[in-house]
Amino acid sequence: MKVGMLWFDNDPKRSLEDKVERAAQYYREKYGVAPNLCYAHPRTVGDEPQAQKVQVGLTGATRPAHQVTLKQARSILPNHFWLGVGE
């Protein structure tokens, strides 16, 4: 992924999946395509060292649910999410 969108969410009441879903919905509305890849800091992602699949159910009848691959990246600040479309 060379181009993407940076999303910030530090709300402790939201789950990781909810944060990624909100970011993906905004990305879809802004760019017209659903992201399939997201990078986040290891502290944000949790203890899981490998890539995770997050099910994202975009709102609206014409927007089916899809998966976003969530990967760790130390170059991303905590509570930030770098979303885009993987190559």
Secondary structure, DSSP 8 states (H G I E B T S, - for coil): --S-EEEE---TTS-HHHHHHHHHHHHHHHHSS---EEEE-HHHH-S--S-EEEEE--SSTTS--EEEEEEE-TTS-TTEEEEE---
